[in-house]
Amino acid sequence: MESIAVGFLEILVLVAGSVGLPANDLVSVVQPADYFSAREVTVNAKEMMGLAGKEPKDARTQVQQLLAIRWLGENAAATTKTLGAREILEQIAAGKKAQDRQGFAKAHALQALARLDGKPVPPLSPMPAGSLLDALAWCPESMTLVSAYDFRPGKTTTADDILDKARKLLVNNVHEKERKQAYDLLDTIGDLRLDRVVIAGEFDDRGKPKGYAFCFTGLADAKRLADFVGVASKGKVKMETKKGPGGEAVRFAENKEANLAFALVNDTELLLTGGEKPLELIDTMLRVKSTKKDSFADGPRGRVLKGVPAAARMLVAGELPEAARKELTGKQSPLRAVPSQFVFHATQAEKTNFEASGTLKDKDEAQAFVDGILGLKQQALKALDNVPAEAKVPPEIIKRAKEALNALKVETDGATAKLKASLDSATIMGDLLMLLMRRPEPRDPPPER
């Protein structure tokens, strides 16, 4: 359990990066039959009913409970024939039986009942309006660039099939040894839901980072995570505890040699910072969030956020350092100009709608930037026309990639350049999973250490 298989993490990132999924937690990517086979647990409705009704007193019991709940929902014929199985799910969904502090069991039971009844599967947690603007409340005003992404779906979803493909991909493409390592980790930390991630960085004019921060928002048992860090580091990482400015329970540690620090805030946030004064940056983030003052949105760079809709699920904004702009407009680049301040955001309707804008020095610079983007678009289309036959990329995937590129529209409005596109993100995610699933056999296991 010293490391988790890269293949397993590849799949988690791909699935989490999609939109419209009913679940964004680790357990939802696991195939129950494969997990229970690794644990030598018999899989039938009676056994699953027993596991579903157990109090989730530890991580392993919680994981088995959640997988059993899902199995019951996905195997309607067996579940409906088993006396008491549906009643168990109803009691858990009502919060009357076998509950965990984070509410995972209740949410999974609601999903299982929807599957049994052939109804749309509700998300574990829907994305609230204004989520990304709330996310930036963790970012100090000094940050130069910020980005945020919310993994939660809307209130309804129809993309349950992508999760099924991801589970099959995990079993078919990740070696048994790696899968067992991943299951061992789950049995140690319990379920973990990733709702949102924020990445922020402070750069000088030369593009040199002065400090950076990650804020992961979701749900997990912070004590289990802290205990795991201590064991995995063989006691080298010493977790300390304190109360934050808003009364938060904060578990934190620092690696002075690497100039890194991290903190677990309640059961909902993981802060990871680096740079010149990483622990001070964590304290600053806690203060900014608690007081609702001096955040990125309050500073001069935050003015670009004015047009960001409350339904945005993806956001990148800030100011490009002078060194970065020079590199982007170098001799080998088709770009002759790039904006200094910019904002990019995406919203989800029937398709994912992307919009970006940036203000340049004048109208001519804005047009030069647009012309460069159009040049990059043509280069990409040409590359798709010449995909090597040995790559064996299905023609329909190439076709959809071209359609995605052709959906990109660019224009100028005075000194402002604007880019827009509308894409079927679920189809794109399906194509990525299809490409990965074309590998028929699991790769070799990692060498023994």
Secondary structure, DSSP 8 states (H G I E B T S, - for coil): --S--HHHHHHHHHHHTSSS-S--BSGGGS-HHHHHHHTT---SHHHHHHHHTS---SHHHHHHHHHHHHHHHH-HHHHHHSTTHHHHHHHHHTTSSS--TT-HHHHHHHHHHHHHTT-----SS---TTHHHHHGGGSBTT-SEEEEEE----S----HHHHHHHHHHHHHHS-HHHHHHHHHHHHHH---EEEEEEEEEEE-TT--EEEEEEEEEEE--HHHHHHHHHHHTTT-S--EEEE-TTS-EEEEEEETTTTEEEEEETTTEEEEEEES-HHHHHHHHHHHHHHT-SBGGGSGGGGGGGG--TTEEEEEEEE--HHHHHHHTSTT-S-S---SEEEEEEEESSSEEEEEEEE-SSHHHHHHHHHHHHHHHHHHHHHHHT--GGG---HHHHHHHHHHHHT-EEEEETTEEEEEEEE-HHHHHHHHHHHHHT--S--------
